[in-house]
Amino acid sequence: MLEILYKDEFLVAINKPSGLLVHRSPIDRHETEFAVQILRDQIGQFVYPVHRLDKPTSGVLLFALDKESARLMGEQFMSRESQKSYIAVVRGYADESGVIEHALVEKLDKIADKNASKNREAQEATTEYERLATVELPFAVGKYDKTRYSLVKLHPLTGRKHQLRRHMKHISHHILGDTKYGRGEHNKFIREEFGCHRMLLHAQELQIRHPYTNGMLIIQAPLDDTFESICKLFN
């Protein structure tokens, strides 16, 4: 059963677990469960995803319940009217706040994007971040005697593929548990020391305008037990 955060006759939002694909993909052919399918069976009607979350990312995921609502919500995401807030744990002590403006070349998948043009220009990409807390742990990871981490809030102002993961790597504050863009020694450390087998990136809040009432929806998703236990390290 998926945790439903919001539902009316046009929209439904869930708290997507880490490790769950939004829909069937040639990239993960072995997967048999998808958020679209589980939610459809759970509420007994078709659902239309209007944005995406990476498989290892948890948090607010919004669906429309009919094609017209999906079109209207999709236009909002495309025009950057929506506002998203994420929470993440990253290596090192991040600055108190900052803006990352770093253009990203679209990442193409060898299977899903095999017919796409390979000569694409880098697209503008902007992320705001704010440091919420820091912690220093008495464990040697890599070349340092102690290990430092930051709890950060991230606001993507653009919606590029893997933007937050790539931007945090760009400023050398890799997200913990990220097996694609993160640091292997830190991923191994949180697995062995804290039993954490997920990427520590969570879509905490989505603000978006309702397609028919025009009112502002603010949808929030609580952390899962694993992420919550890691956050306790930061008091």
Secondary structure, 3 states (H helix, E strand, C coil): CCEEEEECCCEEEEEECCCCECCCCHHHCCCCCEHHHHHHHHHCCCCEECCCCCCCCEEEEEEECCHHHHHHHHHHHHCCCCEEEEEEEEECCCCCEEEEECCECCCCCCCCCCCCCCCCCCECCEEEEEEEEEEEECCCECCECCEEEEEEEEEECCCCCCHHHHHHHHCCCCECCCCCCCCHHHHHHHHHHHCCCCCCEEEEEEEEECCCCCCEEEEECCCCHHHHHHHHHHC
